Amino acid sequence: MKAVVFDLDNTLFDHTGCAVAGLRSWVTELGITPTDELVAEWFVIEEDQFGRFLAGEITHQGQRRGRLRAFLPVLGLPVPATDAELDEVFTGYLTQYTNNWIAYPDARPALEVARSNGWRIGVLTNGSTKQQNAKLRAIGLADLIDVVCTSEELGVSKPDPRAYRRVCEALGVEPSETMMVGDNLELDVVAARAAGLTAQHLDRAAGQGLLELL
């Protein structure tokens, strides 16, 4: 093994926890009591709109606007008429989300173990290049990572086999010399193995941690 590639959201970075905390604070600012039902609806909408972004149907900013067009009526609030107004409203959520950015406690120790093993370290993530790199800097992990590949930068997203092979190329290793680690069984394990990498599934819901997978 010469390299390890990590997923970012819900693997190294606690996206779900940050999004829930950010959403609850933002909804409260809008004068509405946050509920578990509202949180669940937000994630359904997020998944739908983000899927459209990954499919190339809309831009990253477009999926943010799409989320608001679907979610504001759920809150009983009017939908702004212009993109600029939608962007301004989304800034309220984004500020709260960003304020809650945090790495999982085992993220940095896992990267340090990988580094001590002499492995090259990559991140392969479906998302915006600017935002995903900002996350890694904010949560204090950027200094331990050699390569960050995003779907936006690559032009393909997981589970396309080209995504896994290109991050290996960027790391200067063969897929057979590389292990993928992530929380999504289909994207981070099944598809990675199909592309020639070994892979480990991180099941945080079952109490599993990164360190035991390395």
Helices and strands as residue ranges (DSSP letters): E 3-6, H 15-29, H 36-54, H 60-71, H 83-99, H 107-116, E 120-125, H 129-138, G 142-144, E 147-150, H 151-154, H 161-171, G 175-177, E 178-182, I 185-190, H 191-194, E 198-201, G 204-206, G 211-213
